[in-house]
Amino acid sequence: MFGELIGLWLVETWSRMGAPSRIQLVEVGPGDGTLMADILRAARVVPAFIEACDLTLVEPSGPLRALQAARLADTALTPRWTDSLSAIDGKGPVLLVANEVLDCLPARQFERTPEGWAERMVGLDAEGELAFRLGPVGPGFSPPDHDARPGQAVEQSQAQRAFAQAVADVLKQHTGAALLIDYGRYAPGPGDTLQALSRHEKVDPLAAPGQADLTQWADFPAVLATAQASGVSTAPLLSQADFLTRLGLHVRADRLKASQPEAAALIDRQVQRLTAPDQMGTLFKVAALHSPDTLTLPAFEVEP
């Protein structure tokens, strides 16, 4: 349901752009290709959209490219791969999707101390094991506008801002729109969001370096501010629950349950996971960027 609704969002956005005869459909960080396969399955309802699309996957990993090629082998589009956003060079406007990409990009942490700001770094403890330590603040730190008590951390990610700048550059060069979906904050605030995941379980980030996935919350205020400063338009930030509900998630779920009554309980649990406040519904946010024009994006017509 998640991928299908994003696919329909892309089709409707293309339509509102005047249904150009060529469009560059781009996904950043496509994983194993499942999301794009779901997107293309839904988008088939408008054959003209598929016919207009050139599919580009931004993926530097060879093994993941192989998984994506296998997953998309039976779809209507044959992808081409690039290592970075700057390598996108096709014809036509861009429609870009990046799902859970921002949280993979590194951030720095700074802690308020009675003496002022310090930077959290990795060093060694008395036993010679990796441990977080406080050190002098390095270049590039901007004191936050919000209050932070002694002992609280703030996070700043130059990498997330650079990604927003790269997306903005693509939209300025080609025109179009981008959808960024991730977990993160509505507004700046203190908090340590670094976590390490191994086999779907939280683990100590320093226990086995290189053996677990490290993530931090997306800094959506900084991402949107970066895009705006570069001359790209942004839509009001939505929760995932609002975004999917406005696109018709519950209507789609009801139709699935009507055609598959034996799966009704499972579908209800999936809707709950996508939209419930204590699951993905409010922690996950949806940001939309678009070239500076009068385009009104689906689901973003009215502020939350």
Secondary structure, 3 states (H helix, E strand, C coil): CHHHHHHHHHHHHHHHCCCCCCEEEEEECCCCCHHHHHHHHHHCCCHHHHHHEEEEEECCCHHHHHHHHHHCCCCCCCCEEECCHHHCCCCCCEEEEEECCHHHCCCEEEEEECCEEEEEEEEECCCCCEEEEEECCCCCCCCCCCCCCCCCEEEECHHHHHHHHHHHHHHHHHCEEEEEEEEECCCCCCCCCCEEEECCEEECCCCCCCCCEEECCECHHHHHHHHHHCCCEECCCEEHHHHHHHCCHHHHHHHHHHHCHHHHHHHHHHHHHHHCCCCCCCCEEEEEEECCCCCCCCCCCCCC
